[in-house]
Amino acid sequence: MASRSTAIRDRTADRLLDIAEPDLMAAAPALRDAVSHGELEDTRALIVAHDGEPGLKDFQAMTNLDRLLSRAEAVWVDALLDEGRYVSHMQPIVGATAERPVFGYEFLFRGLDEQGGLIPPARIFGAAKDPGLMLNLDRIARINAVRTAARHGIESKLFINFMPRSIYDPDFCLRSTVAAIDDSGVRPEQVVFEVVEIERLEDYNHLLRISDFYRNAGFEVALDDFGTGYNNLSTLLTLRPNYIKLDKILTSGLDVDDAKRRMVKSLVATAHEAGVIIIAEGVETQQAFDILRDIQVDYCQGYFFGRPQPTPLAA
């Protein structure tokens, strides 16, 4: 009952936004300046609980004003998604050998403004605070990555990001992603779903359910930004991913910090003993690449091999 009630509130709040969008967009900044966070949490806005244009007599349920304002401030994200103004860029992941063969690509979502200019992903995802909008944005980003890979005929690994907090029910929320993979001709064993923003996750069992769903469907799982925030050995032991991606905080400065280099080398050895494949992120120089090869990481990613581009870029 609670989920149905929430869905009704979400739909009707969206209808109110459609009606009041211009006024809310204009008023939202001033309202946020004038009202404290606590007051936003306590303030309620009436919404209707059925289809049709709302009238005063129809107002039966309540929603948080903070959510309503967040949706008003993010209507440009809705427009971007509705109008298909987005692309997936690809950054190569290469083998840590002298030949540097391309192992796969990480797919990175980019928005386009009305003139075709790129909108940074941080701005898009930062604006999509509403759970319903975040769910839709994350879903579209995953599906577009799959379709982009199919369009370019990529046969290597596809690293596709996902946010666990945007997936409340794997069987339901990931159905369209799996269907897109089936329809595209991409092989399940090519696909690696990369968990991001784990620091915002409160329920690790939820992340395990998502990971199990992916594995049962024939996909692999990667843990991004390892070495930062909550992405540590405890998370590694709990999640048991196929890959971990070492954050730049671990992979930079190894040429001048012997203690750090020994620590990273030990971490790589420990992960290998657990059967985990290591990808070093943020590699920008030949020297860094040589050191990472020496401590036996499996693959590398960074500007040294190629920046994110709309077409595959061989390293």
Secondary structure as GFF3:
##gff-version 3
##sequence-region A 1 315
A	DSSP	alpha_helix	2	34	.	.	.	ID=ss1
A	DSSP	alpha_helix	37	42	.	.	.	ID=ss2
A	DSSP	beta_strand	44	48	.	.	.	ID=ss3
A	DSSP	three_ten_helix	56	58	.	.	.	ID=ss4
A	DSSP	beta_strand	59	64	.	.	.	ID=ss5
A	DSSP	alpha_helix	65	73	.	.	.	ID=ss6
A	DSSP	alpha_helix	75	82	.	.	.	ID=ss7
A	DSSP	beta_strand	86	95	.	.	.	ID=ss8
A	DSSP	beta_strand	102	112	.	.	.	ID=ss9
A	DSSP	beta_strand	118	119	.	.	.	ID=ss10
A	DSSP	alpha_helix	121	127	.	.	.	ID=ss11
A	DSSP	alpha_helix	131	151	.	.	.	ID=ss12
A	DSSP	beta_strand	157	162	.	.	.	ID=ss13
A	DSSP	three_ten_helix	164	166	.	.	.	ID=ss14
A	DSSP	alpha_helix	170	173	.	.	.	ID=ss15
A	DSSP	alpha_helix	175	184	.	.	.	ID=ss16
A	DSSP	three_ten_helix	188	190	.	.	.	ID=ss17
A	DSSP	beta_strand	191	195	.	.	.	ID=ss18
A	DSSP	three_ten_helix	198	200	.	.	.	ID=ss19
A	DSSP	alpha_helix	204	216	.	.	.	ID=ss20
A	DSSP	beta_strand	220	226	.	.	.	ID=ss21
A	DSSP	alpha_helix	233	239	.	.	.	ID=ss22
A	DSSP	beta_strand	243	246	.	.	.	ID=ss23
A	DSSP	alpha_helix	248	251	.	.	.	ID=ss24
A	DSSP	alpha_helix	258	273	.	.	.	ID=ss25
A	DSSP	beta_strand	277	280	.	.	.	ID=ss26
A	DSSP	alpha_helix	286	294	.	.	.	ID=ss27
A	DSSP	beta_strand	299	301	.	.	.	ID=ss28
###
